[in-house]
């Protein structure tokens, strides 16, 4: 779960893992804890930190400070990657691929934390080799640091390049996705569709409907009550000129 560490700068922190180690001494066992934390602003800045301390809160705080010192800038393109890239660290290899809008981050827990803190919203991933959390996180950062957009590559090479696969997917998403924009992010996602479906299904039957059915029921009940009251008054009052029942 992400938590804010600096509200002024908009930095968020996600703890990837907590590691406990123990040393056996003369008086017993002495425990220490290590924390692996990723820090980012979800706008292209991300950093990874690791620290150890006698307690878990202290280890997380030290890891956050270490991550802020190692913040790097990542090149993104409208919430996805400008091109596919493979990052490696020791025995771990991670392949990152751009995805169409609405795909989401298809990744495991470690890669998801790094990509979301960097600001990636749509991405496909595949990890090969060692699945150690530290190695996977560093491999993902190594791959993200090598991302370049088409304009930057054109400047470096001095040539004109055709549209990339990521740009084609983004264009297809803009062409087929509705132009309506939700409050949370970009095109309307599954959550907004579920809310619309829920509102349409509950029409006239409670919250989310137009209350037309409830208005009709209330009106009918009011008429029935009025007729009952009117009939009782007419039946109870004696008519003019009518003789008593005894006579």
C-alpha positions as CSV (number, residue, x, y, z in Angstrom):
1,X,0.0,0.0,0.0
2,X,1.4,3.4,-1.0
3,X,1.8,6.1,1.6
4,X,2.8,9.7,1.2
5,X,6.1,10.7,2.6
6,X,6.3,14.3,1.4
7,X,2.9,15.9,0.6
8,X,4.5,19.1,-0.6
9,X,6.5,17.3,-3.3
10,X,3.9,14.6,-4.0
11,X,6.2,11.7,-3.3
12,X,4.7,8.3,-2.5
13,X,6.4,5.3,-1.0
14,X,5.6,1.5,-1.4
15,X,7.3,-1.1,0.7
16,X,8.2,-4.1,-1.5
17,X,9.5,-6.4,1.2
18,X,10.6,-6.7,4.8
19,X,13.5,-9.1,5.6
20,X,14.4,-10.3,9.1
21,X,17.9,-11.6,10.0
22,X,19.1,-12.8,13.3
23,X,22.6,-13.1,14.9
24,X,23.1,-15.6,17.7
25,X,25.1,-14.1,20.6
26,X,25.9,-15.2,24.1
27,X,22.7,-13.8,25.5
28,X,20.4,-15.2,22.8
29,X,19.3,-14.0,19.4
30,X,19.6,-10.5,18.1
31,X,17.2,-9.6,15.3
32,X,17.5,-6.9,12.7
33,X,15.2,-5.9,9.8
34,X,15.8,-4.8,6.3
35,X,13.3,-2.9,4.1
36,X,13.1,-2.6,0.3
37,X,11.2,0.5,-0.6
38,X,10.4,2.2,-3.9
39,X,9.7,6.0,-3.9
40,X,8.1,8.0,-6.8
41,X,5.7,10.8,-7.8
42,X,3.8,8.8,-10.5
43,X,5.0,11.4,-13.0
44,X,8.3,9.9,-14.2
45,X,10.5,10.1,-11.1
46,X,11.3,6.9,-9.2
47,X,14.0,5.6,-6.8
48,X,14.8,2.4,-5.0
49,X,16.2,2.1,-1.5
50,X,17.3,-0.6,0.9
51,X,18.2,-0.2,4.6
52,X,18.5,-2.1,7.8
53,X,17.6,-1.2,11.4
54,X,16.7,-2.9,14.7
55,X,13.0,-2.2,14.1
56,X,10.7,-2.3,11.1
57,X,9.6,1.4,11.1
58,X,13.2,2.6,11.4
59,X,14.2,0.4,8.5
60,X,11.4,1.7,6.3
61,X,12.3,5.3,7.1
62,X,16.0,4.8,6.4
63,X,15.1,3.0,3.1
64,X,12.9,5.9,2.1
65,X,15.7,8.4,2.7
66,X,18.0,6.2,0.7
67,X,15.5,6.0,-2.2
68,X,15.0,9.8,-2.3
69,X,18.8,10.2,-2.8
70,X,18.7,7.8,-5.8
71,X,15.7,9.3,-7.7
72,X,16.0,9.0,-11.5
73,X,14.0,10.4,-14.3
74,X,12.1,8.0,-16.6
75,X,10.8,8.8,-20.1
76,X,7.2,7.8,-20.5
77,X,4.6,8.4,-23.2
78,X,1.0,9.1,-22.1
79,X,1.1,6.6,-19.3
80,X,2.9,3.8,-21.2
81,X,6.4,3.0,-22.5
82,X,7.6,4.6,-25.7
83,X,9.1,1.3,-26.8
84,X,9.9,-2.2,-25.6
85,X,13.0,-2.7,-23.4
86,X,14.7,-5.5,-21.5
87,X,16.4,-4.8,-18.2
88,X,18.8,-7.1,-16.5
89,X,20.6,-7.3,-13.1
90,X,22.7,-10.3,-12.2
91,X,20.6,-13.4,-12.9
92,X,17.3,-11.5,-13.4
93,X,15.9,-10.3,-16.7
94,X,12.8,-8.3,-17.1
95,X,11.1,-7.5,-20.5
96,X,8.8,-4.4,-20.6
97,X,6.4,-3.8,-23.4
98,X,4.0,-0.9,-24.2
99,X,0.3,-1.6,-24.1
100,X,-2.9,0.0,-25.3
101,X,-4.9,2.4,-23.0
102,X,-7.0,0.6,-20.5
103,X,-4.8,-2.5,-20.4
104,X,-3.4,-1.7,-16.9
105,X,-0.1,-2.9,-15.4
106,X,0.2,-6.6,-16.1
107,X,3.0,-7.5,-13.7
108,X,3.8,-9.2,-10.4
109,X,4.0,-7.4,-7.1
110,X,7.6,-6.2,-7.3
111,X,7.4,-5.0,-10.9
112,X,4.0,-3.5,-10.3
113,X,5.2,-1.4,-7.4
114,X,8.2,0.0,-9.4
115,X,6.1,0.8,-12.5
116,X,3.2,2.4,-10.7
117,X,5.5,4.6,-8.7
118,X,7.2,5.7,-12.0
119,X,3.8,6.6,-13.4
120,X,3.2,3.7,-15.8
121,X,-0.5,2.9,-16.2
122,X,-0.5,0.5,-19.2
123,X,2.3,-2.0,-19.6
124,X,3.0,-5.7,-20.3
125,X,5.9,-7.5,-18.5
126,X,7.7,-10.8,-18.4
127,X,10.4,-11.8,-16.0
128,X,13.0,-14.5,-16.7
129,X,15.6,-16.0,-14.4
130,X,16.0,-15.3,-10.8
131,X,12.9,-14.0,-9.0
132,X,14.6,-12.3,-6.1
133,X,12.8,-9.1,-5.3
134,X,15.9,-6.9,-5.1
135,X,17.2,-8.2,-8.4
136,X,13.8,-7.8,-10.1
137,X,13.4,-4.2,-8.9
138,X,16.9,-3.2,-10.0
139,X,16.4,-4.9,-13.4
140,X,13.2,-3.0,-13.9
141,X,14.9,0.3,-13.0
142,X,17.8,-0.5,-15.3
143,X,15.3,-1.1,-18.2
144,X,13.3,2.1,-17.4
145,X,16.4,4.2,-17.4
146,X,17.2,3.2,-21.0
147,X,13.8,4.4,-22.4
148,X,14.0,7.1,-25.1
149,X,11.1,8.7,-27.1
150,X,11.1,9.0,-30.9
151,X,12.0,12.7,-30.9
152,X,15.1,12.1,-28.8
153,X,16.3,9.3,-31.1
154,X,15.7,11.4,-34.2
155,X,17.8,14.2,-32.7
156,X,20.6,11.8,-31.8
157,X,20.6,10.0,-35.2
158,X,19.7,12.9,-37.4
159,X,17.1,10.9,-39.3
160,X,13.3,10.7,-39.6
161,X,11.7,7.7,-38.0
162,X,8.2,6.3,-38.6
163,X,5.6,6.1,-35.8
164,X,6.5,3.6,-33.1
165,X,4.3,0.7,-32.0
166,X,3.4,2.6,-28.8
167,X,2.2,5.6,-30.8
168,X,0.1,3.3,-33.0
169,X,-1.5,1.7,-29.9
170,X,-2.2,5.1,-28.4
171,X,-3.8,6.4,-31.6
172,X,-5.9,3.3,-31.8
173,X,-7.0,3.7,-28.2
174,X,-8.0,7.4,-28.9
175,X,-9.9,6.3,-32.0
176,X,-11.9,3.5,-30.4
177,X,-12.2,4.7,-26.8
178,X,-15.0,7.2,-25.9
179,X,-14.1,10.8,-25.7
180,X,-15.7,11.1,-22.3
181,X,-13.1,11.6,-19.5
182,X,-13.7,10.3,-16.0
183,X,-12.5,12.1,-12.8
184,X,-9.8,9.5,-11.9
185,X,-7.9,9.0,-15.2
186,X,-8.2,9.4,-19.0
187,X,-10.9,7.5,-20.8
188,X,-13.8,6.0,-18.9
189,X,-12.7,2.7,-17.4
190,X,-14.4,-0.4,-16.0
191,X,-15.3,1.3,-12.7
192,X,-17.2,4.1,-14.5
193,X,-19.0,1.5,-16.7
194,X,-20.0,-0.5,-13.6
195,X,-21.4,2.7,-12.0
196,X,-23.4,3.5,-15.1
197,X,-24.7,-0.1,-15.2
198,X,-25.6,0.0,-11.6
199,X,-27.4,3.4,-12.0
200,X,-29.4,2.2,-15.1
201,X,-30.4,-1.1,-13.3
202,X,-31.7,0.8,-10.3
203,X,-33.8,3.3,-12.2
204,X,-37.0,4.1,-10.4
205,X,-36.2,1.6,-7.6
206,X,-34.0,3.5,-5.3
207,X,-30.7,5.4,-5.3
208,X,-29.2,5.9,-8.7
209,X,-32.6,6.0,-10.5
210,X,-34.8,8.8,-11.6
211,X,-37.5,8.1,-8.9
212,X,-40.3,8.2,-11.4
213,X,-41.6,4.8,-10.2
214,X,-41.5,6.0,-6.6
215,X,-43.4,9.1,-7.5
216,X,-46.1,7.1,-9.2
217,X,-46.4,4.9,-6.1
218,X,-46.6,7.8,-3.8
219,X,-49.2,9.5,-5.9
220,X,-51.4,6.3,-6.0
221,X,-51.1,5.9,-2.3
222,X,-52.2,9.5,-1.8
223,X,-55.2,9.1,-4.0
224,X,-56.3,5.9,-2.2
225,X,-56.0,7.5,1.2
226,X,-57.9,10.5,0.0
227,X,-60.7,8.3,-1.4
228,X,-60.9,6.3,1.9
229,X,-61.1,9.5,3.9
230,X,-63.7,11.0,1.7
231,X,-65.8,7.9,1.8
232,X,-65.7,7.7,5.6
233,X,-66.8,11.3,5.9
234,X,-69.6,10.8,3.5
235,X,-70.7,7.6,5.1
236,X,-70.5,9.0,8.6
237,X,-72.4,12.3,8.0
238,X,-76.2,12.1,7.9
239,X,-77.8,13.2,4.6
240,X,-80.2,16.2,4.6
241,X,-83.8,15.2,4.8
242,X,-83.2,11.6,5.7
243,X,-85.2,10.1,8.6
244,X,-83.5,8.4,11.5
245,X,-83.2,4.7,11.3
246,X,-85.6,4.2,14.3
247,X,-88.4,6.0,12.6
